[in-house]
Amino acid sequence: MSDTKTFLITGVSTGLGRALARAALAAGHRVVGTVRTPADARAFEELAGDAHARILDVTDHDAVGSVVDGTERDLGPVDVLVANAGYGHDGLFEESSMDDLRRQFEVNVYGTVAVIKAVLPHMRKRRSGHIIAVTSMGGLITMPGLSFYHGSKFAVEGILETLGKEVADFGIRVTAVEPGSFRTDWAGRSMIRAPRVIADYDELFEPLRARRVHGSGRQPGDPDKAAAAVLRIVAADQPPTHLLLGTDALRLVQAGREAFERDMLAWAELSASTDFDDVSRHRLEADPARLSCPQAWQEP
C-alpha cells in the first residue's frame, strides 16, 4: 500500500502553511494548497512536486464547499486536511472594536470550521482521514493585548477536541497543532494592530507591542522543523489530540496549566459546595482523583 497522501492545506502562501506544503511535496505527497491571489497560485504551482493551487477566501463558505468537492472529484480523496489559514489581531480589549472581533472570528473560527465541515462528510463515508488545525499556544494560554486572538483560538481548541470524540469511531483522527513563536509573518505584516487610544494602558501594553514588533523575524521556532513534526504525526498510527510546537509553547502552557490547577485545588471545596448534599460532592470527597480523570465526561 502506498504511503502517498493527498493533503489539503489552507493558507500556503507564507509561514507554517508554506513550510508544511513544501515538506509534504518533498516527501512525495500531493498537496492542494489554497491561496488568495493568482500570483500566489502561480508561485505555489511552480514548487517542485505534485502541487495544485486553489484560490480561496475561507470566509466564503460556498466557495469552500466548491473547492473541497472539486478536489475530491478531480484529484481524489483528501486524506489529510490542514486548516492553517488565519491571522492575529493585536490590540487591547477596550481598544478593539466589535468589527475587529467579528473579522477575527470569521477567519480563525468560522473559516476553519467551514473547511472542516466540507471535508468531514467525505472522510466519514470512507471511514478514514486526519483533520489537523493549526491553532496556537494562544489557544491554551493568554497574554495581554491578544484577547480577540486568544478567544478565536480557544474556540477552535474546544471545537476540535469535541469533534475528535465524535468521529473517533469512524477512523478519523483530529489534532490541534499549537505552535509557539515561529519565524513567520504572524507578528509582522500578517498581524492587524488596533490603534492605541487609552493612555491608562501605556505602561502595560507599549513594551509588549514593541517586543512583538521588534521580535518579528527573530522568533525561536523554525517553520521547516515544525513542518517535519506535523508530517511525523500524519504518519503515526495514533496521532496526538494536541501537539505543542516549540520550547516556549511547552514552557508557557505548562506554567498556565499549573496556575489553573493551583486555583482549582485551592477552591475545590467551594466548587463542590454547589451540589445538592446527596450527590457528587460526597463522591468527590471520597475520590479526589476524579478531579484529574480524563474520562470524567463519559461517567454518570
C-alpha positions as a Python dict, from the first residue, in 0.01 Angstrom:
ca = {
    (1, 'M'): (0, 0, 0),
    (2, 'S'): (132, 340, -91),
    (3, 'D'): (208, 589, 184),
    (4, 'T'): (144, 879, -54),
    (5, 'K'): (-141, 1100, 64),
    (6, 'T'): (-338, 1392, -69),
    (7, 'F'): (-315, 1695, 157),
    (8, 'L'): (-547, 1993, 151),
    (9, 'I'): (-372, 2284, 324),
    (10, 'T'): (-528, 2627, 361),
    (11, 'G'): (-304, 2933, 357),
    (12, 'V'): (9, 2809, 179),
    (13, 'S'): (142, 3144, 59),
    (14, 'T'): (366, 3200, 361),
    (15, 'G'): (455, 3078, 707),
    (16, 'L'): (381, 2737, 851),
    (17, 'G'): (138, 2655, 570),
    (18, 'R'): (406, 2713, 309),
    (19, 'A'): (666, 2517, 504),
    (20, 'L'): (432, 2223, 551),
    (21, 'A'): (333, 2223, 184),
    (22, 'R'): (699, 2216, 78),
    (23, 'A'): (777, 1935, 320),
    (24, 'A'): (478, 1726, 209),
    (25, 'L'): (568, 1775, -158),
    (26, 'A'): (929, 1680, -90),
    (27, 'A'): (805, 1361, 78),
    (28, 'G'): (615, 1269, -239),
    (29, 'H'): (266, 1366, -130),
    (30, 'R'): (12, 1551, -342),
    (31, 'V'): (-72, 1894, -199),
    (32, 'V'): (-372, 2107, -279),
    (33, 'G'): (-295, 2447, -132),
    (34, 'T'): (-527, 2744, -100),
    (35, 'V'): (-405, 3097, -168),
    (36, 'R'): (-567, 3439, -204),
    (37, 'T'): (-431, 3568, -537),
    (38, 'P'): (-348, 3440, -888),
    (39, 'A'): (16, 3539, -838),
    (40, 'D'): (36, 3326, -524),
    (41, 'A'): (-132, 3040, -711),
    (42, 'R'): (130, 3051, -986),
    (43, 'A'): (414, 3064, -733),
    (44, 'F'): (275, 2766, -545),
    (45, 'E'): (233, 2551, -854),
    (46, 'E'): (592, 2628, -953),
    (47, 'L'): (714, 2439, -648),
    (48, 'A'): (868, 2101, -718),
    (49, 'G'): (626, 1813, -682),
    (50, 'D'): (255, 1745, -719),
    (51, 'A'): (130, 2093, -622),
    (52, 'H'): (-219, 2219, -704),
    (53, 'A'): (-325, 2572, -612),
    (54, 'R'): (-681, 2681, -542),
    (55, 'I'): (-777, 3045, -491),
    (56, 'L'): (-995, 3063, -182),
    (57, 'D'): (-1111, 3300, 87),
    (58, 'V'): (-1207, 3072, 376),
    (59, 'T'): (-1476, 3318, 485),
    (60, 'D'): (-1663, 3243, 159),
    (61, 'H'): (-1831, 2927, 278),
    (62, 'D'): (-1992, 2840, -56),
    (63, 'A'): (-1652, 2862, -223),
    (64, 'V'): (-1503, 2640, 48),
    (65, 'G'): (-1750, 2366, -37),
    (66, 'S'): (-1682, 2401, -408),
    (67, 'V'): (-1305, 2374, -361),
    (68, 'V'): (-1332, 2066, -141),
    (69, 'D'): (-1586, 1889, -361),
    (70, 'G'): (-1387, 1976, -673),
    (71, 'T'): (-1069, 1841, -517),
    (72, 'E'): (-1238, 1514, -426),
    (73, 'R'): (-1383, 1486, -779),
    (74, 'D'): (-1077, 1588, -980),
    (75, 'L'): (-781, 1477, -771),
    (76, 'G'): (-917, 1206, -545),
    (77, 'P'): (-982, 1167, -173),
    (78, 'V'): (-843, 1421, 71),
    (79, 'D'): (-651, 1212, 323),
    (80, 'V'): (-521, 1498, 537),
    (81, 'L'): (-678, 1836, 593),
    (82, 'V'): (-462, 2107, 748),
    (83, 'A'): (-675, 2409, 835),
    (84, 'N'): (-396, 2663, 866),
    (85, 'A'): (-535, 2992, 730),
    (86, 'G'): (-567, 3262, 994),
    (87, 'Y'): (-420, 3580, 1132),
    (88, 'G'): (-355, 3758, 1460),
    (89, 'H'): (-529, 4066, 1596),
    (90, 'D'): (-304, 4264, 1831),
    (91, 'G'): (-499, 4505, 2047),
    (92, 'L'): (-621, 4566, 2398),
    (93, 'F'): (-976, 4451, 2468),
    (94, 'E'): (-1103, 4802, 2538),
    (95, 'E'): (-932, 4950, 2233),
    (96, 'S'): (-1051, 4684, 1988),
    (97, 'S'): (-1386, 4715, 1812),
    (98, 'M'): (-1670, 4470, 1764),
    (99, 'D'): (-1582, 4471, 1393),
    (100, 'D'): (-1228, 4363, 1487),
    (101, 'L'): (-1373, 4076, 1687),
    (102, 'R'): (-1608, 3976, 1408),
    (103, 'R'): (-1330, 3969, 1147),
    (104, 'Q'): (-1102, 3769, 1377),
    (105, 'F'): (-1366, 3504, 1433),
    (106, 'E'): (-1480, 3499, 1069),
    (107, 'V'): (-1134, 3386, 960),
    (108, 'N'): (-991, 3195, 1255),
    (109, 'V'): (-1308, 3020, 1372),
    (110, 'Y'): (-1577, 3023, 1104),
    (111, 'G'): (-1326, 2977, 822),
    (112, 'T'): (-1162, 2684, 999),
    (113, 'V'): (-1496, 2523, 1079),
    (114, 'A'): (-1624, 2573, 723),
    (115, 'V'): (-1327, 2385, 576),
    (116, 'I'): (-1358, 2102, 827),
    (117, 'K'): (-1732, 2070, 768),
    (118, 'A'): (-1674, 2050, 392),
    (119, 'V'): (-1415, 1773, 423),
    (120, 'L'): (-1573, 1572, 703),
    (121, 'P'): (-1860, 1403, 512),
    (122, 'H'): (-1613, 1263, 258),
    (123, 'M'): (-1385, 1128, 531),
    (124, 'R'): (-1678, 985, 727),
    (125, 'K'): (-1804, 792, 425),
    (126, 'R'): (-1455, 647, 371),
    (127, 'R'): (-1407, 582, 745),
    (128, 'S'): (-1061, 738, 732),
    (129, 'G'): (-881, 1071, 739),
    (130, 'H'): (-682, 1309, 953),
    (131, 'I'): (-808, 1657, 1036),
    (132, 'I'): (-542, 1897, 1161),
    (133, 'A'): (-596, 2259, 1254),
    (134, 'V'): (-315, 2499, 1334),
    (135, 'T'): (-430, 2681, 1645),
    (136, 'S'): (-166, 2829, 1876),
    (137, 'M'): (-22, 2807, 2222),
    (138, 'G'): (-251, 3110, 2247),
    (139, 'G'): (-545, 2868, 2240),
    (140, 'L'): (-427, 2732, 2575),
    (141, 'I'): (-271, 3034, 2750),
    (142, 'T'): (-319, 3410, 2733),
    (143, 'M'): (-112, 3727, 2714),
    (144, 'P'): (-225, 4091, 2742),
    (145, 'G'): (-319, 4256, 2414),
    (146, 'L'): (-434, 3944, 2230),
    (147, 'S'): (-779, 3886, 2379),
    (148, 'F'): (-965, 3856, 2048),
    (149, 'Y'): (-697, 3630, 1901),
    (150, 'H'): (-693, 3412, 2212),
    (151, 'G'): (-1071, 3395, 2206),
    (152, 'S'): (-1068, 3266, 1850),
    (153, 'K'): (-803, 3005, 1919),
    (154, 'F'): (-966, 2888, 2245),
    (155, 'A'): (-1286, 2843, 2043),
    (156, 'V'): (-1110, 2629, 1782),
    (157, 'E'): (-946, 2419, 2053),
    (158, 'G'): (-1284, 2338, 2208),
    (159, 'I'): (-1441, 2258, 1872),
    (160, 'L'): (-1155, 2029, 1768),
    (161, 'E'): (-1135, 1837, 2092),
    (162, 'T'): (-1509, 1774, 2084),
    (163, 'L'): (-1503, 1678, 1717),
    (164, 'G'): (-1228, 1426, 1784),
    (165, 'K'): (-1453, 1245, 2033),
    (166, 'E'): (-1744, 1248, 1790),
    (167, 'V'): (-1559, 1098, 1491),
    (168, 'A'): (-1312, 860, 1655),
    (169, 'D'): (-1529, 557, 1579),
    (170, 'F'): (-1517, 647, 1207),
    (171, 'G'): (-1141, 609, 1185),
    (172, 'I'): (-1094, 987, 1162),
    (173, 'R'): (-822, 1145, 1374),
    (174, 'V'): (-831, 1509, 1486),
    (175, 'T'): (-524, 1703, 1602),
    (176, 'A'): (-479, 2059, 1722),
    (177, 'V'): (-129, 2182, 1640),
    (178, 'E'): (-28, 2457, 1883),
    (179, 'P'): (282, 2648, 1775),
    (180, 'G'): (470, 2887, 1996),
    (181, 'S'): (664, 3176, 1842),
    (182, 'F'): (786, 3080, 1496),
    (183, 'R'): (985, 3278, 1243),
    (184, 'T'): (691, 3362, 1017),
    (185, 'D'): (499, 3677, 926),
    (186, 'W'): (243, 3622, 1206),
    (187, 'A'): (373, 3911, 1417),
    (188, 'G'): (483, 4111, 1114),
    (189, 'R'): (288, 4206, 804),
    (190, 'S'): (16, 3946, 868),
    (191, 'M'): (-86, 4093, 1204),
    (192, 'I'): (-363, 4351, 1238),
    (193, 'R'): (-288, 4607, 1510),
    (194, 'A'): (-559, 4815, 1674),
    (195, 'P'): (-477, 5187, 1720),
    (196, 'R'): (-373, 5299, 2067),
    (197, 'V'): (-618, 5547, 2222),
    (198, 'I'): (-628, 5492, 2602),
    (199, 'A'): (-322, 5617, 2788),
    (200, 'D'): (-406, 5421, 3104),
    (201, 'Y'): (-275, 5107, 2934),
    (202, 'D'): (55, 5255, 2811),
    (203, 'E'): (273, 5117, 3088),
    (204, 'L'): (139, 4765, 3048),
    (205, 'F'): (98, 4738, 2674),
    (206, 'E'): (353, 4954, 2496),
    (207, 'P'): (651, 4732, 2592),
    (208, 'L'): (456, 4420, 2488),
    (209, 'R'): (363, 4561, 2149),
    (210, 'A'): (718, 4685, 2090),
    (211, 'R'): (854, 4341, 2176),
    (212, 'R'): (621, 4176, 1925),
    (213, 'V'): (711, 4424, 1651),
    (214, 'H'): (1086, 4409, 1703),
    (215, 'G'): (1087, 4034, 1769),
    (216, 'S'): (927, 3953, 1434),
    (217, 'G'): (1180, 3759, 1231),
    (218, 'R'): (1378, 3665, 1542),
    (219, 'Q'): (1142, 3406, 1692),
    (220, 'P'): (1297, 3080, 1814),
    (221, 'G'): (1076, 2843, 1613),
    (222, 'D'): (1191, 2702, 1277),
    (223, 'P'): (895, 2657, 1036),
    (224, 'D'): (1070, 2376, 848),
    (225, 'K'): (1116, 2178, 1171),
    (226, 'A'): (752, 2242, 1258),
    (227, 'A'): (654, 2101, 918),
    (228, 'A'): (865, 1790, 978),
    (229, 'A'): (694, 1742, 1316),
    (230, 'V'): (349, 1761, 1157),
    (231, 'L'): (447, 1503, 895),
    (232, 'R'): (555, 1271, 1177),
    (233, 'I'): (212, 1280, 1338),
    (234, 'V'): (45, 1229, 999),
    (235, 'A'): (245, 906, 966),
    (236, 'A'): (167, 793, 1322),
    (237, 'D'): (-81, 513, 1390),
    (238, 'Q'): (-217, 701, 1690),
    (239, 'P'): (-160, 1074, 1637),
    (240, 'P'): (-199, 1308, 1933),
    (241, 'T'): (-504, 1516, 2010),
    (242, 'H'): (-274, 1810, 2085),
    (243, 'L'): (75, 1884, 1956),
    (244, 'L'): (265, 2175, 2104),
    (245, 'L'): (548, 2308, 1888),
    (246, 'G'): (843, 2493, 2039),
    (247, 'T'): (1011, 2508, 2378),
    (248, 'D'): (835, 2837, 2452),
    (249, 'A'): (498, 2670, 2398),
    (250, 'L'): (594, 2384, 2629),
    (251, 'R'): (713, 2623, 2900),
    (252, 'L'): (425, 2870, 2886),
    (253, 'V'): (146, 2615, 2855),
    (254, 'Q'): (287, 2411, 3143),
    (255, 'A'): (303, 2725, 3359),
    (256, 'G'): (-54, 2812, 3263),
    (257, 'R'): (-182, 2465, 3348),
    (258, 'E'): (-2, 2471, 3683),
    (259, 'A'): (-162, 2807, 3765),
    (260, 'F'): (-505, 2671, 3673),
    (261, 'E'): (-451, 2362, 3887),
    (262, 'R'): (-349, 2575, 4185),
    (263, 'D'): (-672, 2772, 4158),
    (264, 'M'): (-880, 2458, 4107),
    (265, 'L'): (-739, 2281, 4409),
    (266, 'A'): (-738, 2590, 4631),
    (267, 'W'): (-1109, 2644, 4566),
    (268, 'A'): (-1218, 2281, 4522),
    (269, 'E'): (-1418, 2282, 4845),
    (270, 'L'): (-1618, 2585, 4733),
    (271, 'S'): (-1667, 2432, 4389),
    (272, 'A'): (-1802, 2112, 4541),
    (273, 'S'): (-2030, 2304, 4781),
    (274, 'T'): (-2268, 2398, 4500),
    (275, 'D'): (-2408, 2043, 4453),
    (276, 'F'): (-2710, 1904, 4630),
    (277, 'D'): (-2593, 1740, 4952),
    (278, 'D'): (-2663, 1384, 4839),
    (279, 'V'): (-2473, 1381, 4508),
    (280, 'S'): (-2132, 1435, 4358),
    (281, 'R'): (-1975, 1643, 4633),
    (282, 'H'): (-1956, 1331, 4851),
    (283, 'R'): (-1825, 1127, 4560),
    (284, 'L'): (-1551, 1384, 4502),
    (285, 'E'): (-1456, 1387, 4871),
    (286, 'A'): (-1435, 1009, 4863),
    (287, 'D'): (-1226, 1003, 4545),
    (288, 'P'): (-1022, 1323, 4487),
    (289, 'A'): (-856, 1157, 4187),
    (290, 'R'): (-1174, 1228, 3991),
    (291, 'L'): (-1053, 1587, 3957),
    (292, 'S'): (-798, 1472, 3701),
    (293, 'C'): (-989, 1187, 3538),
    (294, 'P'): (-972, 1238, 3157),
    (295, 'Q'): (-1279, 1014, 3106),
    (296, 'A'): (-1499, 1207, 3351),
    (297, 'W'): (-1716, 1331, 3064),
    (298, 'Q'): (-1821, 970, 2998),
    (299, 'E'): (-1921, 887, 3353),
    (300, 'P'): (-2262, 942, 3513),
}
